[in-house]
Amino acid sequence: MNRLPLEDIAASPSTRLGTLSWVGMEQIALPLQVAGQGVTGYASAGVSLDDPTARGIHMSRLYLALAELEEREISLARVASVLGTFLDSHTGLSDTAFIDLSGEAMLKRPALISPLAGWKRYPFALRCRRDAQGFNATLDLTVGYSSTCPCSAALARQLVQQAFDEDFTDMPVTRESVHTWLGSEQSILATPHSQRSQAHLSVRLAADVDELPLLRLVDRAERALGTALQTAVKRIDEQAFALANGQNLMFCEDAARRLHHALRDQPGVDGFSLRVVHAESLHAHDAVARSEWN
């Protein structure tokens, strides 16, 4: 049977003229690799529609070009190559191409003291663009940590002092009696409130960066904050975590400033914005601080 040529409706001229800044697809399932681990990834792929008379773009060409990224370690050179394929397949239609890759990187993190280790997830998004001016990439990353309120710590210490004065009013103060009192429940009648917190980082990568610096950014952020969330722990790790929180009191403003200075010193970073969120355990709202550079 002779088949008639299949009609390409998208090739017909538009009945209403106009350019569009972005046309494509979002939430395309795409297996990726980040820091040597497989990631259930998602891609948003698009191009600009700069021919005002064209009815549409060739979405299937974008979809097929994404195969170059499947199950391979994300590199900026590879992403830039795919964006070039987007533009080459849309000559005369598009001047700008976009890819957003997202997922949750899985990193194995050690306990503080014991030999245990466990997996933590780090949500990320790599947002890339290519146009006549060149290629640029921004990496978004979320890092979880614990934060202990300096104000509540001071108030708790004050209550402990008051309890000490009351309990030792008629009791001789000796090294042994104080040691016993400090180990009793009555001495810890108040504790500072801590909260699980998040740092949301958006980092503009320098032109000479190729390897995705996700692991390096996680390490730098967690060192700056000092109280990264833990995975598998023994009691000795839990005690060390309590010590770290007690010696690492911070408001959201403190956390934001620490991260700001840490990112300023990170090689391969041309600029950034950051947002820290302390999910208050005292209030029903969050405490938030933001900062940016360049």
C-alpha positions as a Markdown table, in Angstrom:
| # | Residue | x | y | z |
|---|---|---|---|---|
| 1 | Met | 0.0 | 0.0 | 0.0 |
| 2 | Asn | 1.4 | 3.4 | -0.9 |
| 3 | Arg | 1.5 | 5.7 | 2.0 |
| 4 | Leu | 1.0 | 9.4 | 1.7 |
| 5 | Pro | 3.6 | 11.7 | 3.1 |
| 6 | Leu | 2.9 | 12.5 | 6.8 |
| 7 | Glu | 1.8 | 16.1 | 7.2 |
| 8 | Asp | 3.9 | 18.3 | 9.5 |
| 9 | Ile | 1.4 | 20.7 | 11.0 |
| 10 | Ala | 4.1 | 22.4 | 13.0 |
| 11 | Ala | 5.8 | 23.5 | 9.8 |
| 12 | Ser | 2.9 | 25.5 | 8.7 |
| 13 | Pro | 3.0 | 29.3 | 9.3 |
| 14 | Ser | 1.5 | 30.7 | 12.5 |
| 15 | Thr | -1.8 | 32.5 | 12.2 |
| 16 | Arg | -0.7 | 34.9 | 14.9 |
| 17 | Leu | 2.8 | 36.4 | 14.7 |
| 18 | Gly | 5.2 | 36.6 | 17.7 |
| 19 | Thr | 8.4 | 35.4 | 19.3 |
| 20 | Leu | 8.6 | 33.3 | 22.4 |
| 21 | Ser | 11.4 | 33.3 | 25.0 |
| 22 | Trp | 11.2 | 29.6 | 25.9 |
| 23 | Val | 9.4 | 26.6 | 24.3 |
| 24 | Gly | 10.1 | 22.9 | 25.2 |
| 25 | Met | 9.4 | 20.2 | 27.8 |
| 26 | Glu | 9.7 | 19.9 | 31.5 |
| 27 | Gln | 10.1 | 17.0 | 33.9 |
| 28 | Ile | 11.6 | 14.6 | 31.4 |
| 29 | Ala | 12.7 | 11.4 | 33.2 |
| 30 | Leu | 16.5 | 11.0 | 32.7 |
| 31 | Pro | 18.9 | 8.7 | 34.5 |
| 32 | Leu | 22.0 | 10.7 | 35.5 |
| 33 | Gln | 25.2 | 10.2 | 37.5 |
| 34 | Val | 26.4 | 12.7 | 40.1 |
| 35 | Ala | 29.6 | 12.1 | 42.2 |
| 36 | Gly | 29.8 | 8.6 | 40.9 |
| 37 | Gln | 26.3 | 7.6 | 42.0 |
| 38 | Gly | 23.2 | 7.0 | 39.9 |
| 39 | Val | 20.5 | 9.6 | 40.2 |
| 40 | Thr | 16.8 | 9.5 | 39.2 |
| 41 | Gly | 17.0 | 12.8 | 37.3 |
| 42 | Tyr | 14.7 | 15.1 | 35.5 |
| 43 | Ala | 15.4 | 17.4 | 32.6 |
| 44 | Ser | 13.7 | 20.5 | 31.3 |
| 45 | Ala | 14.7 | 21.2 | 27.8 |
| 46 | Gly | 13.8 | 24.2 | 25.7 |
| 47 | Val | 14.8 | 26.8 | 23.1 |
| 48 | Ser | 13.7 | 30.3 | 22.2 |
| 49 | Leu | 11.3 | 30.7 | 19.3 |
| 50 | Asp | 12.8 | 33.7 | 17.5 |
| 51 | Asp | 11.1 | 33.3 | 14.1 |
| 52 | Pro | 7.8 | 35.2 | 14.6 |
| 53 | Thr | 6.2 | 33.4 | 11.7 |
| 54 | Ala | 7.0 | 29.8 | 12.8 |
| 55 | Arg | 4.2 | 27.9 | 14.5 |
| 56 | Gly | 6.4 | 25.8 | 16.7 |
| 57 | Ile | 9.7 | 24.1 | 17.4 |
| 58 | His | 10.9 | 20.5 | 16.9 |
| 59 | Met | 10.4 | 19.1 | 20.4 |
| 60 | Ser | 11.4 | 15.5 | 19.5 |
| 61 | Arg | 14.8 | 16.8 | 18.4 |
| 62 | Leu | 15.4 | 18.2 | 21.9 |
| 63 | Tyr | 14.2 | 14.9 | 23.5 |
| 64 | Leu | 16.5 | 12.7 | 21.4 |
| 65 | Ala | 19.5 | 15.0 | 22.0 |
| 66 | Leu | 19.2 | 14.4 | 25.8 |
| 67 | Ala | 20.4 | 10.8 | 25.2 |
| 68 | Glu | 24.0 | 12.1 | 25.4 |
| 69 | Leu | 23.5 | 12.7 | 29.1 |
| 70 | Glu | 21.9 | 9.3 | 30.0 |
| 71 | Glu | 23.6 | 7.4 | 32.8 |
| 72 | Arg | 26.8 | 9.4 | 32.5 |
| 73 | Glu | 28.5 | 11.7 | 35.0 |
| 74 | Ile | 27.2 | 15.2 | 34.5 |
| 75 | Ser | 29.9 | 17.5 | 33.0 |
| 76 | Leu | 29.4 | 21.1 | 31.8 |
| 77 | Ala | 31.2 | 20.3 | 28.6 |
| 78 | Arg | 28.7 | 17.5 | 27.8 |
| 79 | Val | 25.7 | 19.8 | 28.7 |
| 80 | Ala | 27.1 | 22.5 | 26.5 |
| 81 | Ser | 27.4 | 20.0 | 23.6 |
| 82 | Val | 23.8 | 19.0 | 24.0 |
| 83 | Leu | 22.7 | 22.7 | 24.0 |
| 84 | Gly | 24.7 | 23.1 | 20.8 |
| 85 | Thr | 22.8 | 20.2 | 19.3 |
| 86 | Phe | 19.6 | 22.0 | 20.3 |
| 87 | Leu | 20.6 | 25.1 | 18.4 |
| 88 | Asp | 22.0 | 23.2 | 15.3 |
| 89 | Ser | 18.7 | 21.4 | 15.0 |
| 90 | His | 16.7 | 24.7 | 15.2 |
| 91 | Thr | 18.8 | 26.8 | 12.8 |
| 92 | Gly | 16.7 | 29.8 | 11.7 |
| 93 | Leu | 14.2 | 29.2 | 14.5 |
| 94 | Ser | 16.1 | 29.6 | 17.8 |
| 95 | Asp | 19.0 | 31.7 | 19.1 |
| 96 | Thr | 19.0 | 30.4 | 22.7 |
| 97 | Ala | 18.9 | 27.0 | 24.3 |
| 98 | Phe | 18.2 | 25.8 | 27.8 |
| 99 | Ile | 18.6 | 22.7 | 30.0 |
| 100 | Asp | 17.7 | 22.3 | 33.6 |
| 101 | Leu | 18.8 | 19.0 | 35.3 |
| 102 | Ser | 17.6 | 18.1 | 38.7 |
| 103 | Gly | 17.5 | 15.3 | 41.2 |
| 104 | Glu | 18.8 | 14.2 | 44.6 |
| 105 | Ala | 22.5 | 13.4 | 44.9 |
| 106 | Met | 23.2 | 10.5 | 47.3 |
| 107 | Leu | 26.4 | 11.0 | 49.3 |
| 108 | Lys | 27.8 | 8.6 | 51.9 |
| 109 | Arg | 28.8 | 10.6 | 55.0 |
| 110 | Pro | 30.8 | 9.3 | 58.0 |
| 111 | Ala | 29.7 | 9.5 | 61.6 |
| 112 | Leu | 31.5 | 12.0 | 63.8 |
| 113 | Ile | 33.6 | 9.5 | 65.8 |
| 114 | Ser | 32.5 | 5.9 | 65.3 |
| 115 | Pro | 33.3 | 4.0 | 62.1 |
| 116 | Leu | 29.6 | 4.1 | 61.0 |
| 117 | Ala | 28.4 | 5.8 | 57.9 |
| 118 | Gly | 25.2 | 6.4 | 56.0 |
| 119 | Trp | 23.6 | 8.0 | 53.0 |
| 120 | Lys | 22.3 | 11.5 | 52.8 |
| 121 | Arg | 20.3 | 13.1 | 50.0 |
| 122 | Tyr | 21.2 | 16.5 | 48.6 |
| 123 | Pro | 18.6 | 18.0 | 46.3 |
| 124 | Phe | 20.2 | 19.8 | 43.4 |
| 125 | Ala | 19.4 | 21.5 | 40.1 |
| 126 | Leu | 21.8 | 22.5 | 37.3 |
| 127 | Arg | 20.5 | 25.3 | 35.2 |
| 128 | Cys | 22.3 | 25.9 | 31.9 |
| 129 | Arg | 21.9 | 28.3 | 28.9 |
| 130 | Arg | 23.6 | 28.8 | 25.6 |
| 131 | Asp | 23.2 | 31.8 | 23.3 |
| 132 | Ala | 25.3 | 34.1 | 21.1 |
| 133 | Gln | 27.2 | 35.4 | 24.1 |
| 134 | Gly | 28.3 | 31.9 | 25.2 |
| 135 | Phe | 27.4 | 29.3 | 27.8 |
| 136 | Asn | 26.6 | 29.8 | 31.5 |
| 137 | Ala | 25.6 | 27.4 | 34.3 |
| 138 | Thr | 24.2 | 27.8 | 37.8 |
| 139 | Leu | 24.1 | 25.0 | 40.4 |
| 140 | Asp | 21.4 | 25.0 | 43.0 |
| 141 | Leu | 22.0 | 22.9 | 46.1 |
| 142 | Thr | 20.3 | 22.2 | 49.4 |
| 143 | Val | 22.3 | 21.3 | 52.5 |
| 144 | Gly | 20.7 | 20.3 | 55.8 |
| 145 | Tyr | 22.2 | 21.1 | 59.2 |
| 146 | Ser | 21.3 | 21.6 | 62.9 |
| 147 | Ser | 21.2 | 25.0 | 64.5 |
| 148 | Thr | 20.9 | 25.8 | 68.2 |
| 149 | Cys | 19.6 | 29.2 | 69.3 |
| 150 | Pro | 22.1 | 31.4 | 71.2 |
| 151 | Cys | 19.3 | 33.2 | 73.0 |
| 152 | Ser | 17.6 | 30.0 | 74.3 |
| 153 | Ala | 21.1 | 28.7 | 75.3 |
| 154 | Ala | 21.7 | 31.8 | 77.4 |
| 155 | Leu | 18.3 | 31.5 | 79.1 |
| 156 | Ala | 18.8 | 27.9 | 79.8 |
| 157 | Arg | 22.2 | 28.6 | 81.4 |
| 158 | Gln | 20.5 | 31.2 | 83.6 |
| 159 | Leu | 18.0 | 28.7 | 84.9 |
| 160 | Val | 20.7 | 26.2 | 85.7 |
| 161 | Gln | 22.5 | 28.9 | 87.7 |
| 162 | Gln | 19.3 | 29.7 | 89.6 |
| 163 | Ala | 18.8 | 26.0 | 90.3 |
| 164 | Phe | 22.3 | 25.7 | 91.6 |
| 165 | Asp | 21.9 | 28.6 | 93.9 |
| 166 | Glu | 18.7 | 27.2 | 95.3 |
| 167 | Asp | 20.0 | 23.6 | 95.7 |
| 168 | Phe | 23.2 | 24.7 | 97.4 |
| 169 | Thr | 21.8 | 27.3 | 99.7 |
| 170 | Asp | 22.2 | 25.0 | 102.8 |
| 171 | Met | 24.5 | 22.5 | 101.2 |
| 172 | Pro | 28.3 | 22.5 | 101.4 |
| 173 | Val | 29.9 | 23.2 | 98.0 |
| 174 | Thr | 32.5 | 20.5 | 97.4 |
| 175 | Arg | 33.9 | 19.1 | 94.2 |
| 176 | Glu | 32.1 | 15.8 | 94.8 |
| 177 | Ser | 28.7 | 17.5 | 95.6 |
| 178 | Val | 28.9 | 19.7 | 92.5 |
| 179 | His | 30.0 | 16.8 | 90.3 |
| 180 | Thr | 27.0 | 14.7 | 91.6 |
| 181 | Trp | 24.6 | 17.6 | 91.1 |
| 182 | Leu | 25.8 | 18.2 | 87.5 |
| 183 | Gly | 25.1 | 14.6 | 86.7 |
| 184 | Ser | 21.6 | 14.7 | 88.0 |
| 185 | Glu | 18.4 | 15.5 | 86.1 |
| 186 | Gln | 17.6 | 18.4 | 88.4 |
| 187 | Ser | 20.7 | 20.3 | 87.0 |
| 188 | Ile | 19.4 | 20.0 | 83.4 |
| 189 | Leu | 16.1 | 21.5 | 84.1 |
| 190 | Ala | 16.3 | 23.6 | 80.8 |
| 191 | Thr | 17.8 | 22.9 | 77.4 |
| 192 | Pro | 18.3 | 25.2 | 74.5 |
| 193 | His | 16.0 | 24.7 | 71.5 |
| 194 | Ser | 17.6 | 23.4 | 68.3 |
| 195 | Gln | 16.0 | 23.1 | 64.9 |
| 196 | Arg | 16.7 | 21.2 | 61.7 |
| 197 | Ser | 17.8 | 23.8 | 59.2 |
| 198 | Gln | 18.5 | 24.1 | 55.5 |
| 199 | Ala | 20.8 | 26.1 | 53.4 |
| 200 | His | 19.7 | 26.8 | 49.8 |
| 201 | Leu | 22.7 | 27.7 | 47.7 |
| 202 | Ser | 22.6 | 29.0 | 44.1 |
| 203 | Val | 26.1 | 29.2 | 42.6 |
| 204 | Arg | 27.1 | 30.6 | 39.2 |
| 205 | Leu | 29.9 | 28.5 | 37.9 |
| 206 | Ala | 33.0 | 29.9 | 36.3 |
| 207 | Ala | 33.6 | 29.4 | 32.6 |
| 208 | Asp | 36.6 | 27.1 | 33.1 |
| 209 | Val | 34.6 | 24.6 | 35.3 |
| 210 | Asp | 33.8 | 21.3 | 33.8 |
| 211 | Glu | 33.3 | 18.8 | 36.6 |
| 212 | Leu | 30.1 | 19.5 | 38.6 |
| 213 | Pro | 31.5 | 20.7 | 42.0 |
| 214 | Leu | 28.6 | 19.4 | 44.0 |
| 215 | Leu | 30.7 | 17.3 | 46.5 |
| 216 | Arg | 33.1 | 20.2 | 47.0 |
| 217 | Leu | 30.3 | 22.6 | 47.7 |
| 218 | Val | 28.6 | 20.2 | 50.2 |
| 219 | Asp | 31.9 | 19.7 | 52.0 |
| 220 | Arg | 32.7 | 23.4 | 52.2 |
| 221 | Ala | 29.1 | 24.3 | 53.4 |
| 222 | Glu | 29.0 | 21.6 | 56.0 |
| 223 | Arg | 32.5 | 22.6 | 57.4 |
| 224 | Ala | 31.4 | 26.2 | 57.6 |
| 225 | Leu | 28.2 | 25.3 | 59.4 |
| 226 | Gly | 29.8 | 22.8 | 61.8 |
| 227 | Thr | 26.7 | 20.8 | 62.6 |
| 228 | Ala | 25.8 | 18.7 | 59.5 |
| 229 | Leu | 22.8 | 16.3 | 59.9 |
| 230 | Gln | 23.9 | 12.8 | 60.8 |
| 231 | Thr | 23.0 | 9.4 | 59.4 |
| 232 | Ala | 24.0 | 6.2 | 61.3 |
| 233 | Val | 25.3 | 7.0 | 64.8 |
| 234 | Lys | 26.3 | 5.4 | 68.1 |
| 235 | Arg | 25.9 | 7.1 | 71.4 |
| 236 | Ile | 29.4 | 8.4 | 71.2 |
| 237 | Asp | 28.5 | 10.2 | 67.9 |
| 238 | Glu | 25.3 | 11.5 | 69.5 |
| 239 | Gln | 27.3 | 12.9 | 72.4 |
| 240 | Ala | 29.7 | 14.5 | 70.0 |
| 241 | Phe | 26.8 | 16.0 | 68.0 |
| 242 | Ala | 25.4 | 17.5 | 71.2 |
| 243 | Leu | 28.8 | 19.0 | 72.0 |
| 244 | Ala | 29.1 | 20.4 | 68.5 |
| 245 | Asn | 25.7 | 22.1 | 68.8 |
| 246 | Gly | 26.5 | 23.5 | 72.2 |
| 247 | Gln | 29.8 | 25.0 | 71.0 |
| 248 | Asn | 28.3 | 26.1 | 67.7 |
| 249 | Leu | 25.4 | 28.4 | 68.7 |
| 250 | Met | 24.0 | 30.4 | 65.7 |
| 251 | Phe | 21.2 | 32.5 | 64.6 |
| 252 | Cys | 20.1 | 32.3 | 60.9 |
| 253 | Glu | 22.2 | 35.5 | 60.4 |
| 254 | Asp | 25.3 | 33.7 | 61.7 |
| 255 | Ala | 24.7 | 30.8 | 59.4 |
| 256 | Ala | 24.2 | 33.0 | 56.4 |
| 257 | Arg | 27.4 | 34.9 | 57.1 |
| 258 | Arg | 29.5 | 31.7 | 57.5 |
| 259 | Leu | 28.2 | 30.4 | 54.2 |
| 260 | His | 28.8 | 33.8 | 52.4 |
| 261 | His | 32.4 | 33.8 | 53.4 |
| 262 | Ala | 32.8 | 30.1 | 52.6 |
| 263 | Leu | 31.4 | 30.5 | 49.1 |
| 264 | Arg | 33.5 | 33.6 | 48.4 |
| 265 | Asp | 36.6 | 31.5 | 48.9 |
| 266 | Gln | 35.3 | 28.6 | 46.7 |
| 267 | Pro | 37.3 | 28.2 | 43.5 |
| 268 | Gly | 35.3 | 28.2 | 40.3 |
| 269 | Val | 32.5 | 30.3 | 41.7 |
| 270 | Asp | 31.7 | 33.6 | 39.9 |
| 271 | Gly | 28.7 | 34.6 | 42.0 |
| 272 | Phe | 26.0 | 33.2 | 44.3 |
| 273 | Ser | 22.9 | 33.8 | 46.2 |
| 274 | Leu | 22.0 | 31.9 | 49.4 |
| 275 | Arg | 19.0 | 31.5 | 51.7 |
| 276 | Val | 19.1 | 29.8 | 55.1 |
| 277 | Val | 16.0 | 28.6 | 56.8 |
| 278 | His | 15.8 | 27.7 | 60.5 |
| 279 | Ala | 12.6 | 25.8 | 61.1 |
| 280 | Glu | 11.9 | 27.1 | 64.5 |
| 281 | Ser | 11.0 | 24.7 | 67.3 |
| 282 | Leu | 9.9 | 27.6 | 69.5 |
| 283 | His | 7.7 | 29.5 | 67.0 |
| 284 | Ala | 5.3 | 28.3 | 64.3 |
| 285 | His | 7.2 | 30.3 | 61.7 |
| 286 | Asp | 10.7 | 30.0 | 60.2 |
| 287 | Ala | 13.7 | 32.3 | 60.7 |
| 288 | Val | 15.3 | 33.2 | 57.3 |
| 289 | Ala | 18.4 | 35.0 | 56.1 |
| 290 | Arg | 19.6 | 35.7 | 52.6 |
| 291 | Ser | 22.8 | 36.9 | 51.0 |
| 292 | Glu | 24.3 | 37.3 | 47.6 |
| 293 | Trp | 27.5 | 38.2 | 45.9 |
| 294 | Asn | 28.4 | 39.4 | 42.4 |
